[in-house]
Amino acid sequence: MTAKNVLVVDDEYIIGLGLQAGLGEHGYDVDYVLSGKEALMSVRQKKYDIIFIDKIMPEMDGIETCREIKKISPKSICVFMTGHFDKNSSIREADFVDAGGRTYFLYKPFAKNELKEVIQKALSDQTRFPSV
């Protein structure tokens, strides 16, 4: 199974554009938004197979964004990504999972091949464990 539609949610413009370009090169249809609120608008308009969500964003953080996305699109796979690793990261990852997301240890900066690996793993898990 191949992901067709990917959404990137990150308040750092250069990161979002880089992800959009990198994933686009691999044949994915990628949309990019700067905030959780924009992500919710996008999810209401289009079905996304995978949604990469930054942990720390103004107004609505990655955990709340994931929680709200899962209400609208429960089958979308939300993937936690962060550039800030600290002692609270594990707690935040657990909160993200509780909100309906998944963690695949995608810490910024990451290489293009890591994104592809995460997508393949997430889709493989979705097929093997549909309720995960």
OpenMM code with the backbone's topology and positions (N, CA, C; nanometers):
from openmm import Vec3, app, unit

residues = "MET THR ALA LYS ASN VAL LEU VAL VAL ASP ASP GLU TYR ILE ILE GLY LEU GLY LEU GLN ALA GLY LEU GLY GLU HIS GLY TYR ASP VAL ASP TYR VAL LEU SER GLY LYS GLU ALA LEU MET SER VAL ARG GLN LYS LYS TYR ASP ILE ILE PHE ILE ASP LYS ILE MET PRO GLU MET ASP GLY ILE GLU THR CYS ARG GLU ILE LYS LYS ILE SER PRO LYS SER ILE CYS VAL PHE MET THR GLY HIS PHE ASP LYS ASN SER SER ILE ARG GLU ALA ASP PHE VAL ASP ALA GLY GLY ARG THR TYR PHE LEU TYR LYS PRO PHE ALA LYS ASN GLU LEU LYS GLU VAL ILE GLN LYS ALA LEU SER ASP GLN THR ARG PHE PRO SER VAL".split()
positions = [
    Vec3(0.0842, -0.1181, 0.0000),
    Vec3(0.0000, 0.0000, 0.0000),
    Vec3(0.0884, 0.1240, 0.0000),
    Vec3(0.0562, 0.2178, -0.0834),
    Vec3(0.1348, 0.3399, -0.0919),
    Vec3(0.0506, 0.4587, -0.0486),
    Vec3(0.1087, 0.5445, 0.0310),
    Vec3(0.0389, 0.6663, 0.0712),
    Vec3(0.0293, 0.7575, -0.0493),
    Vec3(-0.0857, 0.8128, -0.0685),
    Vec3(-0.1038, 0.9068, -0.1779),
    Vec3(-0.1033, 1.0499, -0.1265),
    Vec3(-0.1763, 1.0742, -0.0212),
    Vec3(-0.1915, 1.2097, 0.0314),
    Vec3(-0.1236, 1.2238, 0.1668),
    Vec3(-0.0347, 1.3208, 0.1739),
    Vec3(0.0407, 1.3468, 0.2963),
    Vec3(0.0219, 1.4933, 0.3341),
    Vec3(0.0026, 1.5183, 0.4624),
    Vec3(-0.0050, 1.6552, 0.5139),
    Vec3(0.1109, 1.6763, 0.6100),
    Vec3(0.1785, 1.7896, 0.5953),
    Vec3(0.2862, 1.8277, 0.6861),
    Vec3(0.2376, 1.9492, 0.7646),
    Vec3(0.2458, 1.9408, 0.8982),
    Vec3(0.2036, 2.0493, 0.9860),
    Vec3(0.3250, 2.0927, 1.0669),
    Vec3(0.3783, 2.2098, 1.0351),
    Vec3(0.4980, 2.2587, 1.1034),
    Vec3(0.5021, 2.4099, 1.0922),
    Vec3(0.5254, 2.4767, 1.2036),
    Vec3(0.5275, 2.6236, 1.2031),
    Vec3(0.6591, 2.6796, 1.1509),
    Vec3(0.7567, 2.5943, 1.1240),
    Vec3(0.8832, 2.6395, 1.0660),
    Vec3(0.8747, 2.6239, 0.9144),
    Vec3(0.8613, 2.7364, 0.8464),
    Vec3(0.8362, 2.7405, 0.7030),
    Vec3(0.9368, 2.6593, 0.6225),
    Vec3(1.0638, 2.6740, 0.6527),
    Vec3(1.1682, 2.6058, 0.5762),
    Vec3(1.1603, 2.4537, 0.5936),
    Vec3(1.1231, 2.4091, 0.7119),
    Vec3(1.1070, 2.2650, 0.7374),
    Vec3(0.9897, 2.2117, 0.6555),
    Vec3(0.8779, 2.2819, 0.6609),
    Vec3(0.7596, 2.2385, 0.5872),
    Vec3(0.7820, 2.2321, 0.4380),
    Vec3(0.8460, 2.3335, 0.3842),
    Vec3(0.8735, 2.3335, 0.2400),
    Vec3(0.9706, 2.2223, 0.2022),
    Vec3(1.0693, 2.1987, 0.2874),
    Vec3(1.1647, 2.0915, 0.2613),
    Vec3(1.0978, 1.9544, 0.2609),
    Vec3(1.0104, 1.9322, 0.3573),
    Vec3(0.9372, 1.8055, 0.3625),
    Vec3(0.8463, 1.7910, 0.2409),
    Vec3(0.7795, 1.8979, 0.2066),
    Vec3(0.6889, 1.8955, 0.0922),
    Vec3(0.7652, 1.8593, -0.0358),
    Vec3(0.8795, 1.9231, -0.0559),
    Vec3(0.9600, 1.8956, -0.1751),
    Vec3(1.0168, 1.7539, -0.1729),
    Vec3(1.0719, 1.7145, -0.0601),
    Vec3(1.1332, 1.5822, -0.0492),
    Vec3(1.0341, 1.4690, -0.0696),
    Vec3(0.9188, 1.4801, -0.0081),
    Vec3(0.8174, 1.3758, -0.0246),
    Vec3(0.7569, 1.3802, -0.1638),
    Vec3(0.7441, 1.4997, -0.2191),
    Vec3(0.6936, 1.5131, -0.3558),
    Vec3(0.7824, 1.4424, -0.4557),
    Vec3(0.9127, 1.4458, -0.4328),
    Vec3(1.0079, 1.3767, -0.5205),
    Vec3(0.9866, 1.2255, -0.5201),
    Vec3(0.9293, 1.1741, -0.4123),
    Vec3(0.9017, 1.0308, -0.4013),
    Vec3(0.7620, 0.9958, -0.4521),
    Vec3(0.6923, 1.0923, -0.5109),
    Vec3(0.5632, 1.0653, -0.5708),
    Vec3(0.4425, 1.0865, -0.4822),
    Vec3(0.4627, 1.1414, -0.3632),
    Vec3(0.3501, 1.1676, -0.2748),
    Vec3(0.2866, 1.3018, -0.3090),
    Vec3(0.1557, 1.3117, -0.2901),
    Vec3(0.0837, 1.4374, -0.3044),
    Vec3(0.0873, 1.5033, -0.1661),
    Vec3(0.1670, 1.6083, -0.1526),
    Vec3(0.1949, 1.6650, -0.0208),
    Vec3(0.1398, 1.8068, -0.0088),
    Vec3(0.0632, 1.8293, 0.0976),
    Vec3(0.0181, 1.9632, 0.1337),
    Vec3(0.0932, 2.0036, 0.2587),
    Vec3(0.1114, 2.1326, 0.2743),
    Vec3(0.1850, 2.1840, 0.3895),
    Vec3(0.1081, 2.2999, 0.4516),
    Vec3(0.0928, 2.2974, 0.5830),
    Vec3(0.0295, 2.4066, 0.6574),
    Vec3(0.1175, 2.4450, 0.7761),
    Vec3(0.0976, 2.5672, 0.8234),
    Vec3(0.1821, 2.6238, 0.9286),
    Vec3(0.1289, 2.6072, 1.0710),
    Vec3(0.0054, 2.5583, 1.0861),
    Vec3(-0.0526, 2.5532, 1.2205),
    Vec3(-0.1533, 2.4395, 1.2339),
    Vec3(-0.1849, 2.4091, 1.3584),
    Vec3(-0.2858, 2.3082, 1.3865),
    Vec3(-0.4225, 2.3478, 1.3329),
    Vec3(-0.4570, 2.4744, 1.3453),
    Vec3(-0.5876, 2.5210, 1.2954),
    Vec3(-0.5969, 2.5047, 1.1442),
    Vec3(-0.4889, 2.5357, 1.0723),
    Vec3(-0.4875, 2.5166, 0.9271),
    Vec3(-0.4960, 2.3676, 0.8935),
    Vec3(-0.4329, 2.2850, 0.9752),
    Vec3(-0.4383, 2.1403, 0.9527),
    Vec3(-0.5820, 2.0902, 0.9621),
    Vec3(-0.6554, 2.1384, 1.0605),
    Vec3(-0.7943, 2.0952, 1.0766),
    Vec3(-0.8784, 2.1356, 0.9562),
    Vec3(-0.8552, 2.2562, 0.9040),
    Vec3(-0.9271, 2.2983, 0.7837),
    Vec3(-0.8933, 2.2070, 0.6666),
    Vec3(-0.7667, 2.1726, 0.6510),
    Vec3(-0.7237, 2.0856, 0.5415),
    Vec3(-0.7845, 1.9465, 0.5525),
    Vec3(-0.7861, 1.8921, 0.6742),
    Vec3(-0.8380, 1.7572, 0.6968),
    Vec3(-0.9892, 1.7517, 0.6712),
    Vec3(-1.0569, 1.8617, 0.6926),
    Vec3(-1.2009, 1.8661, 0.6632),
    Vec3(-1.2273, 1.8646, 0.5126),
    Vec3(-1.1286, 1.9073, 0.4346),
    Vec3(-1.1466, 1.9180, 0.2900),
    Vec3(-1.0872, 1.8026, 0.2109),
    Vec3(-0.9956, 1.7278, 0.2701),
    Vec3(-0.9238, 1.6253, 0.1944),
    Vec3(-0.8855, 1.5102, 0.2866),
    Vec3(-0.8844, 1.3888, 0.2333),
    Vec3(-0.8421, 1.2721, 0.3102),
    Vec3(-0.6897, 1.2572, 0.2984),
    Vec3(-0.6252, 1.2443, 0.4120),
    Vec3(-0.4801, 1.2246, 0.4162),
    Vec3(-0.4496, 1.0869, 0.4731),
    Vec3(-0.3567, 1.0183, 0.4077),
    Vec3(-0.3136, 0.8877, 0.4574),
    Vec3(-0.2236, 0.9059, 0.5791),
    Vec3(-0.1292, 0.9985, 0.5683),
    Vec3(-0.0334, 1.0243, 0.6760),
    Vec3(-0.0224, 1.1741, 0.6984),
    Vec3(-0.0155, 1.2115, 0.8269),
    Vec3(-0.0019, 1.3523, 0.8644),
    Vec3(0.1168, 1.3640, 0.9590),
    Vec3(0.2202, 1.4353, 0.9157),
    Vec3(0.3361, 1.4625, 0.9996),
    Vec3(0.3057, 1.5888, 1.0803),
    Vec3(0.3144, 1.5793, 1.2128),
    Vec3(0.2780, 1.6912, 1.2993),
    Vec3(0.3941, 1.7275, 1.3910),
    Vec3(0.4336, 1.8543, 1.3857),
    Vec3(0.5374, 1.9041, 1.4750),
    Vec3(0.4840, 1.9070, 1.6175),
    Vec3(0.5696, 1.8789, 1.7124),
    Vec3(0.5304, 1.8752, 1.8533),
    Vec3(0.5002, 2.0143, 1.9076),
    Vec3(0.5877, 2.1097, 1.8796),
    Vec3(0.5745, 2.2426, 1.9400),
    Vec3(0.5348, 2.3436, 1.8338),
    Vec3(0.4136, 2.3974, 1.8496),
    Vec3(0.3626, 2.5020, 1.7608),
    Vec3(0.2835, 2.6004, 1.8460),
    Vec3(0.2755, 2.7254, 1.8014),
    Vec3(0.1963, 2.8226, 1.8765),
    Vec3(0.0466, 2.7914, 1.8666),
    Vec3(-0.0294, 2.8389, 1.9598),
    Vec3(-0.1756, 2.8259, 1.9674),
    Vec3(-0.2211, 2.6829, 1.9930),
    Vec3(-0.1916, 2.5914, 1.9023),
    Vec3(-0.2371, 2.4527, 1.9138),
    Vec3(-0.1162, 2.3619, 1.8925),
    Vec3(-0.0739, 2.2923, 1.9984),
    Vec3(0.0455, 2.2083, 1.9848),
    Vec3(0.0145, 2.0793, 1.9082),
    Vec3(0.1162, 1.9997, 1.8856),
    Vec3(0.1014, 1.8781, 1.8074),
    Vec3(0.0065, 1.7765, 1.8691),
    Vec3(0.0032, 1.7691, 2.0019),
    Vec3(-0.0835, 1.6732, 2.0700),
    Vec3(-0.2298, 1.7107, 2.0485),
    Vec3(-0.2637, 1.8359, 2.0712),
    Vec3(-0.4014, 1.8818, 2.0516),
    Vec3(-0.4409, 1.8733, 1.9045),
    Vec3(-0.3482, 1.9050, 1.8153),
    Vec3(-0.3752, 1.8952, 1.6714),
    Vec3(-0.4099, 1.7512, 1.6349),
    Vec3(-0.3306, 1.6567, 1.6826),
    Vec3(-0.3556, 1.5154, 1.6562),
    Vec3(-0.4924, 1.4742, 1.7102),
    Vec3(-0.5209, 1.5126, 1.8324),
    Vec3(-0.6485, 1.4764, 1.8968),
    Vec3(-0.7670, 1.5244, 1.8121),
    Vec3(-0.7600, 1.6479, 1.7639),
    Vec3(-0.8693, 1.7041, 1.6850),
    Vec3(-0.8766, 1.6417, 1.5456),
    Vec3(-0.7621, 1.6117, 1.4861),
    Vec3(-0.7603, 1.5464, 1.3548),
    Vec3(-0.8266, 1.4094, 1.3639),
    Vec3(-0.7972, 1.3337, 1.4685),
    Vec3(-0.8523, 1.1992, 1.4828),
    Vec3(-1.0046, 1.2016, 1.4955),
    Vec3(-1.0606, 1.3109, 1.5462),
    Vec3(-1.2067, 1.3248, 1.5536),
    Vec3(-1.2656, 1.3398, 1.4139),
    Vec3(-1.1935, 1.4069, 1.3262),
    Vec3(-1.2410, 1.4338, 1.1906),
    Vec3(-1.2067, 1.3181, 1.0967),
    Vec3(-1.0872, 1.2658, 1.1087),
    Vec3(-1.0357, 1.1639, 1.0170),
    Vec3(-0.9660, 1.0530, 1.0953),
    Vec3(-1.0419, 0.9638, 1.1568),
    Vec3(-0.9816, 0.8626, 1.2443),
    Vec3(-0.8837, 0.7675, 1.1764),
    Vec3(-0.8936, 0.7500, 1.0456),
    Vec3(-0.8039, 0.6566, 0.9764),
    Vec3(-0.6724, 0.7199, 0.9333),
    Vec3(-0.6618, 0.8507, 0.9392),
    Vec3(-0.5348, 0.9162, 0.9057),
    Vec3(-0.4306, 0.8783, 1.0099),
    Vec3(-0.3100, 0.8518, 0.9637),
    Vec3(-0.1996, 0.8173, 1.0539),
    Vec3(-0.1255, 0.9465, 1.0871),
    Vec3(-0.1261, 0.9831, 1.2137),
    Vec3(-0.0560, 1.1035, 1.2588),
    Vec3(0.0811, 1.0617, 1.3117),
    Vec3(0.1851, 1.1251, 1.2584),
    Vec3(0.3221, 1.0926, 1.2978),
    Vec3(0.3835, 1.2119, 1.3688),
    Vec3(0.4355, 1.1878, 1.4861),
    Vec3(0.4977, 1.2862, 1.5734),
    Vec3(0.6377, 1.3190, 1.5226),
    Vec3(0.6682, 1.4464, 1.5058),
    Vec3(0.8050, 1.4852, 1.4709),
    Vec3(0.8447, 1.6056, 1.5553),
    Vec3(0.9717, 1.6104, 1.5879),
    Vec3(1.0189, 1.7198, 1.6716),
    Vec3(1.1664, 1.7489, 1.6474),
    Vec3(1.2020, 1.8717, 1.6707),
    Vec3(1.3415, 1.9121, 1.6657),
    Vec3(1.3931, 1.9404, 1.8051),
    Vec3(1.3062, 1.9225, 1.9047),
    Vec3(1.3418, 1.9527, 2.0435),
    Vec3(1.3339, 1.8256, 2.1266),
    Vec3(1.4484, 1.7700, 2.1570),
    Vec3(1.4512, 1.6510, 2.2416),
    Vec3(1.4981, 1.6940, 2.3793),
    Vec3(1.4140, 1.6696, 2.4762),
    Vec3(1.4493, 1.7032, 2.6140),
    Vec3(1.3920, 1.5966, 2.7065),
    Vec3(1.4059, 1.6179, 2.8359),
    Vec3(1.3612, 1.5169, 2.9313),
    Vec3(1.2109, 1.4935, 2.9278),
    Vec3(1.1347, 1.5893, 2.8759),
    Vec3(0.9899, 1.5737, 2.8682),
    Vec3(0.9430, 1.5136, 2.7362),
    Vec3(1.0342, 1.4873, 2.6443),
    Vec3(0.9957, 1.4354, 2.5133),
    Vec3(0.9206, 1.3030, 2.5228),
    Vec3(0.9649, 1.2137, 2.6094),
    Vec3(0.8977, 1.0841, 2.6232),
    Vec3(0.7552, 1.1007, 2.6732),
    Vec3(0.7354, 1.1927, 2.7652),
    Vec3(0.6009, 1.2192, 2.8164),
    Vec3(0.5140, 1.2754, 2.7046),
    Vec3(0.5687, 1.3687, 2.6276),
    Vec3(0.4925, 1.4277, 2.5175),
    Vec3(0.4604, 1.3242, 2.4111),
    Vec3(0.5536, 1.2339, 2.3839),
    Vec3(0.5273, 1.1266, 2.2874),
    Vec3(0.4148, 1.0374, 2.3381),
    Vec3(0.4146, 1.0059, 2.4654),
    Vec3(0.3075, 0.9240, 2.5224),
    Vec3(0.1737, 0.9971, 2.5107),
    Vec3(0.1732, 1.1270, 2.5359),
    Vec3(0.0507, 1.2065, 2.5213),
    Vec3(0.0034, 1.2075, 2.3766),
    Vec3(0.0976, 1.2133, 2.2821),
    Vec3(0.0640, 1.2119, 2.1399),
    Vec3(-0.0021, 1.0790, 2.1036),
    Vec3(0.0515, 0.9697, 2.1540),
    Vec3(-0.0062, 0.8378, 2.1288),
    Vec3(-0.1455, 0.8294, 2.1904),
    Vec3(-0.1614, 0.8815, 2.3117),
    Vec3(-0.2934, 0.8837, 2.3753),
    Vec3(-0.3940, 0.9632, 2.2937),
    Vec3(-0.3450, 1.0633, 2.2202),
    Vec3(-0.4326, 1.1463, 2.1377),
    Vec3(-0.4664, 1.0789, 2.0052),
    Vec3(-0.4079, 0.9615, 1.9795),
    Vec3(-0.4398, 0.8870, 1.8585),
    Vec3(-0.3287, 0.8835, 1.7561),
    Vec3(-0.2142, 0.9421, 1.7887),
    Vec3(-0.1028, 0.9453, 1.6940),
    Vec3(-0.0075, 0.8294, 1.7139),
    Vec3(0.0971, 0.8322, 1.6357),
    Vec3(0.2013, 0.7299, 1.6452),
    Vec3(0.3368, 0.7982, 1.6503),
    Vec3(0.4295, 0.7319, 1.7116),
    Vec3(0.5655, 0.7832, 1.7109),
    Vec3(0.6545, 0.6842, 1.6390),
    Vec3(0.7333, 0.7358, 1.5508),
    Vec3(0.8301, 0.6556, 1.4775),
    Vec3(0.9685, 0.7178, 1.4913),
    Vec3(0.9895, 0.7915, 1.6003),
    Vec3(1.1187, 0.8500, 1.6303),
    Vec3(1.1730, 0.9312, 1.5141),
    Vec3(1.0941, 1.0271, 1.4703),
    Vec3(1.1319, 1.1164, 1.3623),
    Vec3(1.1739, 1.2490, 1.4250),
    Vec3(1.3030, 1.2600, 1.4519),
    Vec3(1.3565, 1.3797, 1.5151),
    Vec3(1.4297, 1.4635, 1.4119),
    Vec3(1.3987, 1.5920, 1.4095),
    Vec3(1.4627, 1.6841, 1.3151),
    Vec3(1.6043, 1.7154, 1.3616),
    Vec3(1.6982, 1.7332, 1.2721),
    Vec3(1.6837, 1.7181, 1.1268),
    Vec3(1.6897, 1.5703, 1.0897),
    Vec3(1.6176, 1.5330, 0.9871),
    Vec3(1.6171, 1.3949, 0.9424),
    Vec3(1.6404, 1.3904, 0.7922),
    Vec3(1.6830, 1.2758, 0.7449),
    Vec3(1.7142, 1.2572, 0.6032),
    Vec3(1.5891, 1.2140, 0.5271),
    Vec3(1.5901, 1.2372, 0.3953),
    Vec3(1.4766, 1.1993, 0.3102),
    Vec3(1.4427, 1.0518, 0.3242),
    Vec3(1.5469, 0.9671, 0.3311),
    Vec3(1.5200, 0.8233, 0.3406),
    Vec3(1.4492, 0.7881, 0.4711),
    Vec3(1.4711, 0.8669, 0.5771),
    Vec3(1.4013, 0.8423, 0.7028),
    Vec3(1.2520, 0.8653, 0.6860),
    Vec3(1.2131, 0.9691, 0.6120),
    Vec3(1.0719, 0.9964, 0.5880),
    Vec3(1.0067, 0.8810, 0.5148),
    Vec3(1.0743, 0.8334, 0.4116),
    Vec3(1.0205, 0.7221, 0.3327),
    Vec3(1.0059, 0.5976, 0.4203),
    Vec3(1.1047, 0.5714, 0.5048),
    Vec3(1.0997, 0.4564, 0.5951),
    Vec3(0.9834, 0.4685, 0.6929),
    Vec3(0.9612, 0.5885, 0.7463),
    Vec3(0.8518, 0.6103, 0.8400),
    Vec3(0.7172, 0.5857, 0.7709),
    Vec3(0.7027, 0.6372, 0.6493),
    Vec3(0.5777, 0.6173, 0.5761),
    Vec3(0.5549, 0.4683, 0.5522),
    Vec3(0.6564, 0.3987, 0.5067),
    Vec3(0.6418, 0.2550, 0.4799),
    Vec3(0.6081, 0.1781, 0.6074),
    Vec3(0.6743, 0.2118, 0.7177),
    Vec3(0.6477, 0.1439, 0.8450),
    Vec3(0.5060, 0.1730, 0.8931),
    Vec3(0.4645, 0.2988, 0.8865),
    Vec3(0.3304, 0.3358, 0.9318),
    Vec3(0.2234, 0.2647, 0.8505),
    Vec3(0.2410, 0.2607, 0.7194),
    Vec3(0.1423, 0.1947, 0.6343),
    Vec3(0.1434, 0.0434, 0.6556),
    Vec3(0.2600, -0.0124, 0.6783),
    Vec3(0.2704, -0.1551, 0.7065),
    Vec3(0.1992, -0.1884, 0.8377),
    Vec3(0.2212, -0.1069, 0.9396),
    Vec3(0.1546, -0.1269, 1.0682),
    Vec3(0.0039, -0.1124, 1.0537),
    Vec3(-0.0399, -0.0164, 0.9721),
    Vec3(-0.1832, 0.0076, 0.9510),
    Vec3(-0.2479, -0.1152, 0.8887),
    Vec3(-0.1771, -0.1793, 0.7967),
    Vec3(-0.2299, -0.2973, 0.7285),
    Vec3(-0.2327, -0.4167, 0.8244),
    Vec3(-0.1264, -0.4331, 0.9021),
    Vec3(-0.1172, -0.5476, 0.9927),
    Vec3(-0.2017, -0.5295, 1.1170),
    Vec3(-0.2108, -0.4053, 1.1665),
    Vec3(-0.2823, -0.3760, 1.2910),
    Vec3(-0.3773, -0.2593, 1.2679),
    Vec3(-0.4903, -0.2799, 1.1976),
    Vec3(-0.5778, -0.1689, 1.1591),
    Vec3(-0.6263, -0.0841, 1.2766),
    Vec3(-0.6368, -0.1389, 1.3946),
    Vec3(-0.6864, -0.0602, 1.5077),
    Vec3(-0.5762, 0.0130, 1.5818),
    Vec3(-0.4498, -0.0087, 1.5404),
    Vec3(-0.3358, 0.0556, 1.6078),
    Vec3(-0.3373, 0.2032, 1.5800),
] * unit.nanometer
topology = app.Topology()
chain = topology.addChain("A")
for resn in residues:
    res = topology.addResidue(resn, chain)
    for name in ("N", "CA", "C"):
        topology.addAtom(name, app.Element.getBySymbol(name[0]), res)
